[in-house]
Amino acid sequence: MKHLFLLILTICSINCFAQEPNPNLFQTWYLYSVQASDNSQNYIVSEINPAITPYLTILENLNFSGKGACNSFEGTFNLFDTNSMNTTQFSNTTDDCGSEIQNDFESSYFHSMKEAIYYSITTEENGMVLFIGTPPFGSIVFKNYKLNTLNPDLNQIEVYSNPTTAMIYIKSQNTVISKIELFNSNGQNIKMIKDNFETINTTDLSSGIYIMKIFTELGTLNKKISIK
């Protein structure tokens, strides 16, 4: 089934108009869950003990690298159009992680990475979600922020008024902000602020939901913003 799907994509890539990939694909993604197929175990990273921090970094040349439980990997994606893809190269180290659950998780994760056939990027309250589909009915879910608890000082940053019609105010206490970025519901970066962080004018933005990413010396904080 996968080979038939790839054949169709190849034909389309030759005969259809080429489309650019989502630029938000090219960053570091932290693994949330992986399920090799609809009949296999769904591994939720936060539930694996001992704790692990698997991730995936995708470059603009479509080379990628990352880490599972204890082993690293690298490879290359091929994009047929905006959402269709496959893995053309993949290799990984093969150390024993010393834990049955970690070894089983890595086997599922690495197998799924080799079988990628499409992807999508969506937004949620804390940032973006990368979904990679694999046959048959498998999935790999990443998020572009670490899944561990935020530094408590970051939670002291206040963002108001929200919802807003014109201005957003930010009170950062003693936390130093380096920049702020706004993303629309399609995950597109539509505004970058590099100074004067206390007050942000939103009158140039359409009504809707946005993700505000606040970069600080302690890490990154994501806030959902509603503009009326």
C-alpha positions, -999 to 999 in steps of 0.1 A, spaced: 0 0 0 28 24 9 46 18 -25 13 25 -44 9 57 -24 45 68 -31 40 60 -68 10 82 -70 28 110 -52 58 107 -76 35 110 -106 18 140 -91 51 156 -83 60 154 -120 27 165 -134 13 188 -107 24 224 -98 50 223 -71 42 239 -38 65 252 -11 66 233 23 53 249 54 83 270 66 74 262 103 86 226 95 122 237 98 129 238 136 133 215 166 103 194 176 99 175 209 82 141 207 48 138 224 37 104 212 43 77 187 22 48 174 36 26 146 2 14 134 -34 14 146 -28 -21 161 4 -13 180 10 4 214 7 42 216 37 55 235 31 87 254 66 102 261 56 117 295 45 83 307 78 65 300 99 58 331 128 64 334 121 98 318 133 106 283 134 137 261 133 126 224 134 153 197 136 159 160 154 188 142 145 194 106 168 217 84 157 237 53 177 212 31 153 185 45 181 168 64 170 158 99 186 145 131 173 137 166 173 115 196 152 87 209 155 73 244 193 69 244 202 66 207 206 93 181 195 92 144 198 112 112 183 111 77 166 130 49 131 137 39 117 142 4 87 165 1 63 158 -28 41 189 -21 30 210 8 20 180 30 33 148 13 66 134 22 87 102 26 120 93 43 148 86 17 176 81 42 177 70 78 203 57 102 206 54 140 229 42 167 220 9 183 230 11 220 209 -8 246 190 18 266 190 -5 297 152 -4 299 127 -27 281 101 1 278 128 25 263 140 -1 239 105 -9 227 97 28 224 128 34 203 120 5 180 85 20 174 98 56 170 127 47 146 105 24 125 78 51 122 104 78 112 114 55 83 78 52 71 67 88 70 42 96 42 26 130 51 27 157 77 6 186 90 13 215 113 -13 231 136 -13 254 165 -25 250 201 -24 271 232 13 266 240 27 265 204 27 243 174 20 206 167 37 186 140 18 154 130 36 128 108 14 101 94 27 66 87 11 35 71 -11 18 82 -27 45 103 4 52 124 13 86 137 42 106 153 32 137 172 57 164 180 53 198 197 77 227 193 82 233 230 96 211 257 70 191 276 86 195 311 73 221 336 81 257 328 105 276 349 83 291 377 96 326 370 83 324 335 48 320 349 51 354 365 49 371 331 14 386 327 -2 393 294 -34 415 293 -59 427 281 -69 394 265 -92 393 244 -82 427 230 -92 451 203 -61 473 201 -34 469 227 -17 440 245 2 448 277 30 427 291 43 427 327 75 406 329 85 413 366 123 408 367 124 385 337 144 399 307 125 395 274 147 393 242 120 392 216 83 384 210 68 366 179 31 363 169 18 333 149 -16 330 133 -38 300 133 -20 285 103 13 286 122 27 315 102 50 341 118 32 373 112 48 398 136 81 401 154 88 426 182 124 433 192 120 461 217 93 480 237 78 448 250 55 465 276 29 475 250 21 458 217 -2 474 191 -25 448 174 -46 472 153 -28 459 122 -40 423 128 -72 407 118 -97 393 143 -88 357 154 -67 335 176 -29 340 177 0 324 196 24 348 212 58 333 218 78 353 244 116 346 243 134 352 277 167 345 294 149 316 312 133 300 282 103 305 260 67 311 271 37 307 247 4 325 253 -29 323 233 -41 357 223 -76 366 211 -81 396 189 -116 409 184 
